[in-house]
Amino acid sequence: MRVLLVDDEKEFVSTLAERLALRGVEADWVTSAEAALKKIEDTQYDLAVLDVKMPRVSGIELKRMLHARCPDMLFIFMTGHGSEQDFHAGSSEAGAAYYLVKPVQIEDLMRKMSEALGRGEQRP
């Protein structure tokens, strides 16, 4: 499994990548939507974990851009703002079946990644 992590909080996203690597997950990380779009030019990812609230381009907007270029990529959203219910109410078109509230528990993330890849439910 190859995962792209996108979050504007460098310490958080780099630590998350390290924790995933310890569990055998190949995880690259970037801190902006622009960097994510560059990263997918060189590498194919099974799944992207996107922060909802980032400067300039939100995770929801980034999901649309990534999906246009990589239609088979799956997505998980995470945020430190609001509840899961708030997120789904405001972003039903985002197509995210999986959502995590920060601070993200690594075991929850691992479970949701396995579920997403096993079922492929997030493919629009």
SULWOTA-V337426 format. One record per backbone hydrogen bond with DSSP energy under -1.0 kcal/mol. CO is the residue of the C=O (numbers start at 1). NH is the residue of the N-H. E is the energy in kcal/mol with one decimal. If there is no record, write none. Layout:
BEGIN
co=CO nh=NH e=E
co=CO nh=NH e=E
END
This chain:
BEGIN
co=1 nh=26 e=-1.7
co=2 nh=46 e=-2.4
co=2 nh=47 e=-1.4
co=3 nh=28 e=-2.5
co=4 nh=49 e=-2.7
co=5 nh=30 e=-2.2
co=6 nh=51 e=-2.2
co=8 nh=10 e=-1.0
co=9 nh=13 e=-2.6
co=10 nh=14 e=-2.5
co=11 nh=15 e=-1.9
co=12 nh=16 e=-2.4
co=13 nh=17 e=-2.0
co=14 nh=18 e=-2.0
co=15 nh=19 e=-2.4
co=16 nh=20 e=-2.1
co=17 nh=21 e=-2.4
co=18 nh=22 e=-1.8
co=20 nh=23 e=-1.3
co=20 nh=25 e=-2.3
co=21 nh=24 e=-1.9
co=26 nh=3 e=-3.1
co=28 nh=5 e=-3.0
co=30 nh=7 e=-1.8
co=32 nh=36 e=-1.9
co=33 nh=37 e=-2.4
co=34 nh=38 e=-1.7
co=35 nh=39 e=-2.4
co=36 nh=40 e=-1.9
co=38 nh=41 e=-1.3
co=39 nh=42 e=-1.0
co=39 nh=43 e=-1.5
co=46 nh=74 e=-2.0
co=47 nh=4 e=-2.3
co=48 nh=76 e=-2.3
co=49 nh=6 e=-2.8
co=50 nh=78 e=-2.3
co=52 nh=59 e=-2.3
co=55 nh=57 e=-2.8
co=58 nh=62 e=-2.6
co=59 nh=63 e=-2.3
co=60 nh=64 e=-1.6
co=61 nh=65 e=-1.9
co=62 nh=66 e=-3.0
co=63 nh=67 e=-2.8
co=64 nh=68 e=-1.8
co=65 nh=69 e=-1.2
co=66 nh=70 e=-2.9
co=70 nh=73 e=-1.9
co=74 nh=48 e=-2.6
co=76 nh=50 e=-2.8
co=77 nh=100 e=-2.4
co=78 nh=52 e=-2.5
co=79 nh=102 e=-3.0
co=83 nh=87 e=-2.3
co=84 nh=88 e=-2.5
co=85 nh=89 e=-2.3
co=86 nh=90 e=-1.8
co=87 nh=91 e=-1.1
co=91 nh=94 e=-2.2
co=98 nh=77 e=-2.0
co=100 nh=79 e=-1.8
co=105 nh=109 e=-2.2
co=106 nh=110 e=-2.7
co=107 nh=111 e=-2.3
co=108 nh=112 e=-2.5
co=109 nh=113 e=-2.6
co=110 nh=114 e=-2.3
co=111 nh=115 e=-2.5
co=112 nh=116 e=-2.6
co=113 nh=117 e=-2.6
co=114 nh=118 e=-2.4
co=115 nh=119 e=-2.2
co=116 nh=120 e=-2.8
co=120 nh=123 e=-1.2
END
